[in-house]
Amino acid sequence: MTTVTKKDFGTLSTGEAVSLYELKNSSGAYVEITDFGGAVRSINVPDKNGVLGDVALGYDDASGYEKQGKYIGALIGRHGNRIEDARFKLGRRVYILDKNDGRNNLHGGIKGFDKKLWTAKIDGEALVLTYTSPDGEEGFPGTLTATIKYTFDDNNALCIDYSATSDADTVCNLTNHCYFNLDGDGSGSIENHSIKINATHFTVGNSECLPTGYVAKVEGTPLDFTSFHVIGERINSKHEQMIFAGGYDHNWCPDGEGFRCVATLKAAKSGRVMDVYSDLPGMQFYSGNFLDGTAPFGKGGRAIQKRDGLCLETQFYPNSMKFDNFEKPILKAGEKYHHVTVYRFSVDK
Ligand code: GLA
């Protein structure tokens, strides 16, 4: 049984009030989520000794979230990751988007869903966030309403249930940009964590981190996580893919279809384990290469340094509108987008 409560989380520069919601389960483990950007602000789960610790990076108040440019904890939309040249063809039209990553569109554009104040509602054990994106926002067609249902159950599973509808054909690729550190926020680099990614293939990227359309085997590369590897083991490899991305920042193609376990993350020191489940075709493993210690500072005023956290972003493959061999994130007018991601926390004793 989970109890959801609400408190103040400060104000935006516009004067709008922001709230923080706490989802606490029967064991006392809890997750905090703000309606600004729908960001997960903390995830407090036990270590191998039963001691609660916060495994998500975040900020102390709303202004941190308003100022940040790293998408920490936030919901991402309408389209997670990159769209090359900030344009895509749908039907007979080419849609021109805002550019916010060189010539490309990243994570929905200049003011994506991570910078919106969502409408929040406590619905029993769930927190439901809604945002309606007007037709043409950031260049995307159709008025799109996104509804995100967050739950945190007694098995310490944080479930993110994403749905959306649009009044015109559009693209929709929603994700969450939580930065995890299973030894705890502020405990240093995630390079000592181990990860297993249930994917024999990944999408080859170029120097802009854009998929080129090629799907390659992970075998024989530093991207092979079909069995557990320590993240730092090959992160400085001279393999071209690692040089291009400055670490891990690639889309894996998890094996199988439908809702399945796509990755497992472990931290030996705390004994914490996180399993990621998704029904989407892709997952971006991003090792926090662009975190750089600059303001705004994180919780407790601490600077957030390179690789202090890592992201596992479930998604359609980036740049997928461009390639026939990639499943497309097209949402037709009147149809329903519905996908589910679960981050489940446990311990290895
Ligand atoms: C994603 C991208 C990265 C980076 C981060 C945000 O994970 O793949 O290249 O842009 O978001 O900093």
Residues whose N, C-alpha, C, O or C-beta is under 5 A from the ligand:
A	BS01	GLA	G69 K70 C209 D249 Y286 F290
